[in-house]
């Protein structure tokens, strides 16, 4: 399957969720994603939420493309048990 997709994330709303007390949002990212996000944020002198939101958009786009690929076949996961940290959106540099 070949395709192109996009997803949009409201960065301020995402940042608010990311910074809520007791949130588990960071658990949705792999250690490599967290590390690259911290590096990119330091390099660009901006908030990590911007870079995590971009990775989140990539994960959502992947999930949508995968579901389209499966068509009418039953989905092996729900949104609640999808292995979010195993789908990595990494810098290729």
N, CA, C and O of each residue as an XYZ file, in Angstrom:
372
protein
N       0.846     -1.176      0.000
C       0.000      0.000      0.000
C       0.887      1.232      0.000
O       1.857      1.312      0.753
N       0.552      2.175     -0.834
C       1.266      3.430     -0.913
C       0.251      4.540     -0.710
O      -0.814      4.544     -1.327
N       0.589      5.470      0.151
C      -0.350      6.553      0.395
C       0.330      7.731      1.051
O       1.486      7.655      1.466
N      -0.386      8.788      1.133
C       0.098      9.999      1.756
C      -1.013     10.506      2.652
O      -2.173     10.571      2.243
N      -0.660     10.863      3.865
C      -1.674     11.355      4.784
C      -1.109     12.477      5.629
O       0.088     12.765      5.606
N      -1.984     13.088      6.356
C      -1.558     14.137      7.274
C      -2.504     14.156      8.463
O      -3.612     13.623      8.406
N      -2.053     14.769      9.523
C      -2.872     14.929     10.707
C      -2.497     16.273     11.320
O      -1.355     16.715     11.195
N      -3.430     16.909     11.966
C      -3.211     18.221     12.560
C      -3.429     18.118     14.064
O      -4.393     17.503     14.522
N      -2.527     18.725     14.825
C      -2.633     18.721     16.283
C      -2.661     20.166     16.764
O      -1.854     20.987     16.327
N      -3.582     20.473     17.657
C      -3.651     21.776     18.302
C      -2.557     21.795     19.378
O      -2.738     21.224     20.453
N      -1.437     22.442     19.093
C      -0.266     22.387     19.979
C      -0.565     22.936     21.375
O      -0.188     22.289     22.352
N      -1.220     24.094     21.525
C      -1.504     24.565     22.888
C      -2.375     23.578     23.682
O      -2.134     23.363     24.870
N      -3.372     22.984     23.043
C      -4.216     22.010     23.745
C      -3.414     20.752     24.074
O      -3.572     20.177     25.151
N      -2.559     20.328     23.153
C      -1.710     19.168     23.390
C      -0.764     19.445     24.559
O      -0.596     18.593     25.432
N      -0.145     20.627     24.583
C       0.770     21.002     25.667
C       0.048     21.012     27.012
O       0.601     20.585     28.026
N      -1.183     21.501     27.011
C      -1.973     21.526     28.249
C      -2.202     20.105     28.764
O      -2.042     19.840     29.956
N      -2.573     19.198     27.871
C      -2.771     17.797     28.264
C      -1.470     17.181     28.750
O      -1.458     16.442     29.734
N      -0.377     17.483     28.066
C       0.928     16.928     28.392
C       1.383     17.350     29.782
O       2.068     16.595     30.472
N       1.004     18.553     30.193
C       1.456     19.099     31.470
C       0.462     18.945     32.607
O       0.717     19.431     33.709
N      -0.661     18.283     32.372
C      -1.631     18.064     33.449
C      -1.029     17.145     34.510
O      -0.336     16.184     34.175
N      -1.290     17.434     35.792
C      -0.792     16.559     36.851
C      -1.344     15.132     36.685
O      -2.533     14.935     36.436
N      -0.467     14.169     36.826
C      -0.882     12.773     36.745
C      -1.089     12.240     35.345
O      -1.504     11.092     35.180
N      -0.810     13.047     34.325
C      -1.014     12.593     32.962
C      -0.041     11.465     32.615
O       1.060     11.379     33.160
N      -0.471     10.617     31.710
C       0.387      9.531     31.238
C       0.718      9.717     29.756
O       1.094      8.766     29.071
N       0.575     10.938     29.276
C       0.795     11.231     27.853
C       2.209     10.860     27.396
O       2.383     10.340     26.294
N       3.207     11.119     28.222
C       4.586     10.814     27.824
C       4.802      9.314     27.661
O       5.721      8.896     26.957
N       3.969      8.503     28.303
C       4.083      7.045     28.169
C       3.694      6.572     26.770
O       3.937      5.416     26.425
N       3.102      7.435     25.968
C       2.700      7.072     24.621
C       3.859      7.181     23.636
O       3.713      6.841     22.462
N       5.002      7.652     24.109
C       6.177      7.835     23.271
C       7.301      6.920     23.734
O       7.413      6.607     24.919
N       8.137      6.492     22.781
C       9.282      5.649     23.116
C      10.380      6.507     23.749
O      10.345      7.736     23.681
N      11.339      5.841     24.355
C      12.467      6.559     24.953
C      13.261      7.316     23.878
O      13.747      8.420     24.127
N      13.392      6.728     22.691
C      14.098      7.419     21.604
C      13.347      8.667     21.167
O      13.961      9.695     20.879
N      12.019      8.582     21.114
C      11.228      9.768     20.743
C      11.402     10.873     21.780
O      11.571     12.040     21.428
N      11.360     10.506     23.049
C      11.527     11.491     24.134
C      12.917     12.119     24.056
O      13.062     13.332     24.202
N      13.934     11.295     23.826
C      15.304     11.794     23.752
C      15.464     12.744     22.571
O      16.006     13.839     22.723
N      14.996     12.329     21.396
C      15.120     13.198     20.222
C      14.335     14.495     20.404
O      14.773     15.554     19.955
N      13.194     14.417     21.053
C      12.391     15.613     21.310
C      13.152     16.586     22.200
O      13.169     17.788     21.936
N      13.782     16.072     23.254
C      14.550     16.933     24.158
C      15.713     17.588     23.410
O      15.983     18.775     23.594
N      16.401     16.813     22.568
C      17.514     17.353     21.794
C      17.046     18.441     20.827
O      17.671     19.497     20.716
N      15.951     18.174     20.136
C      15.422     19.130     19.154
C      14.953     20.404     19.856
O      15.173     21.507     19.356
N      14.316     20.254     20.999
C      13.821     21.401     21.754
C      14.971     22.284     22.229
O      14.882     23.510     22.165
N      16.040     21.670     22.700
C      17.209     22.448     23.125
C      17.842     23.166     21.942
O      18.226     24.330     22.054
N      17.951     22.486     20.821
C      18.560     23.074     19.632
C      17.764     24.267     19.118
O      18.339     25.274     18.706
N      16.456     24.152     19.144
C      15.592     25.202     18.590
C      15.124     26.206     19.645
O      14.472     27.196     19.312
N      15.452     25.955     20.913
C      15.064     26.842     22.011
C      13.549     27.031     22.061
O      13.056     28.153     22.175
N      12.825     25.925     21.974
C      11.366     25.998     22.077
C      10.858     24.882     22.983
O      11.640     24.135     23.571
N       9.560     24.787     23.083
C       8.915     23.852     23.998
C       8.895     22.441     23.414
O       8.651     22.258     22.221
N       9.151     21.458     24.255
C       9.098     20.060     23.826
C       7.728     19.685     23.280
O       7.621     18.804     22.427
N       6.680     20.344     23.764
C       5.319     20.008     23.335
C       5.155     20.147     21.825
O       4.405     19.385     21.215
N       5.846     21.108     21.213
C       5.760     21.309     19.765
C       6.234     20.045     19.046
O       5.600     19.588     18.094
N       7.336     19.493     19.503
C       7.946     18.344     18.838
C       7.212     17.040     19.173
O       7.107     16.147     18.333
N       6.711     16.942     20.394
C       5.910     15.758     20.726
C       4.582     15.778     19.982
O       4.081     14.728     19.578
N       4.011     16.959     19.799
C       2.754     17.066     19.039
C       2.962     16.607     17.597
O       2.095     15.946     17.025
N       4.100     16.955     17.011
C       4.398     16.518     15.638
C       4.515     14.996     15.579
O       4.025     14.373     14.637
N       5.153     14.403     16.567
C       5.280     12.941     16.602
C       3.910     12.292     16.823
O       3.608     11.244     16.253
N       3.091     12.930     17.657
C       1.746     12.404     17.893
C       0.931     12.421     16.592
O       0.205     11.472     16.294
N       1.057     13.492     15.835
C       0.349     13.579     14.559
C       0.795     12.450     13.633
O      -0.025     11.862     12.928
N       2.084     12.150     13.636
C       2.591     11.047     12.827
C       2.030      9.709     13.257
O       1.709      8.868     12.418
N       1.910      9.506     14.558
C       1.343      8.250     15.069
C      -0.126      8.118     14.670
O      -0.569      7.039     14.275
N      -0.870      9.196     14.771
C      -2.278      9.157     14.385
C      -2.428      8.910     12.887
O      -3.313      8.165     12.468
N      -1.577      9.525     12.086
C      -1.625      9.315     10.642
C      -1.308      7.855     10.308
O      -1.941      7.258      9.437
N      -0.328      7.290     11.006
C      -0.002      5.869     10.806
C      -1.208      4.998     11.126
O      -1.557      4.105     10.353
N      -1.846      5.258     12.264
C      -2.995      4.456     12.683
C      -4.130      4.541     11.658
O      -4.752      3.529     11.335
N      -4.395      5.732     11.153
C      -5.457      5.898     10.145
C      -5.116      5.146      8.863
O      -5.982      4.494      8.279
N      -3.866      5.230      8.422
C      -3.458      4.522      7.205
C      -3.548      3.018      7.402
O      -3.983      2.296      6.505
N      -3.143      2.548      8.557
C      -3.191      1.115      8.854
C      -4.638      0.616      8.851
O      -4.928     -0.443      8.296
N      -5.533      1.368      9.462
C      -6.945      0.979      9.494
C      -7.530      0.963      8.074
O      -8.317      0.078      7.737
N      -7.145      1.941      7.249
C      -7.596      1.940      5.853
C      -7.083      0.701      5.125
O      -7.804      0.092      4.335
N      -5.839      0.335      5.395
C      -5.239     -0.835      4.766
C      -5.995     -2.109      5.157
O      -6.204     -2.990      4.323
N      -6.402     -2.202      6.420
C      -7.118     -3.390      6.894
C      -8.520     -3.488      6.299
O      -9.091     -4.576      6.222
N      -9.066     -2.363      5.885
C     -10.394     -2.373      5.268
C     -11.462     -2.899      6.217
O     -11.624     -2.390      7.326
N     -12.186     -3.919      5.775
C     -13.263     -4.483      6.588
C     -12.787     -5.543      7.577
O     -13.584     -6.061      8.359
N     -11.506     -5.867      7.550
C     -10.967     -6.862      8.495
C     -11.065     -6.312      9.914
O     -11.001     -5.098     10.112
N     -11.218     -7.181     10.893
C     -11.301     -6.698     12.277
C      -9.973     -6.062     12.716
O      -8.895     -6.552     12.379
N     -10.072     -4.994     13.451
C      -8.878     -4.317     13.942
C      -8.326     -5.086     15.143
O      -9.087     -5.474     16.029
N      -7.025     -5.309     15.181
C      -6.445     -6.061     16.294
C      -6.348     -5.262     17.593
O      -6.133     -5.836     18.661
N      -6.505     -3.936     17.505
C      -6.385     -3.083     18.685
C      -7.523     -2.082     18.743
O      -8.175     -1.800     17.738
N      -7.749     -1.552     19.926
C      -8.615     -0.390     20.105
C      -7.697      0.797     20.403
O      -6.487      0.617     20.543
N      -8.243      1.980     20.500
C      -7.416      3.128     20.859
C      -6.819      2.979     22.246
O      -5.742      3.507     22.525
N      -7.520      2.256     23.121
C      -7.042      2.099     24.495
C      -5.906      1.097     24.635
O      -5.084      1.233     25.541
N      -5.835      0.096     23.765
C      -4.766     -0.891     23.923
C      -3.770     -0.883     22.755
O      -2.961     -1.800     22.624
N      -3.830      0.141     21.918
C      -2.888      0.260     20.812
C      -1.480      0.476     21.380
O      -1.324      1.248     22.326
N      -0.460     -0.178     20.837
C       0.907     -0.048     21.380
C       1.598      1.244     20.929
O       2.553      1.205     20.153
N       1.115      2.371     21.414
C       1.595      3.685     20.973
C       3.112      3.832     21.006
O       3.677      4.327     20.030
N       3.811      3.426     22.084
C       5.266      3.638     22.102
C       6.023      2.779     21.083
O       7.172      3.078     20.757
N       5.399      1.735     20.587
C       6.065      0.862     19.618
C       6.033      1.436     18.202
O       6.793      0.997     17.339
N       5.168      2.403     17.961
C       5.135      3.110     16.682
C       5.967      4.368     16.887
O       5.526      5.317     17.535
N       7.162      4.367     16.335
C       8.081      5.479     16.575
C       8.122      6.439     15.380
O       8.209      6.029     14.223
N       8.058      7.711     15.705
C       8.245      8.771     14.713
C       9.574      9.418     15.076
O       9.665     10.194     16.028
N      10.605      9.086     14.299
C      11.973      9.515     14.642
C      12.555     10.429     13.571
O      12.181     10.362     12.400
N      13.474     11.278     13.998
C      14.226     12.088     13.056
C      15.165     11.159     12.297
O      15.736     10.240     12.885
N      15.326     11.384     11.028
C      16.211     10.508     10.268
C      17.631     11.042     10.187
O      18.494     10.439      9.549
N      17.867     12.164     10.830
C      19.224     12.702     10.822
C      20.108     11.893     11.743
O      21.296     12.189     11.876
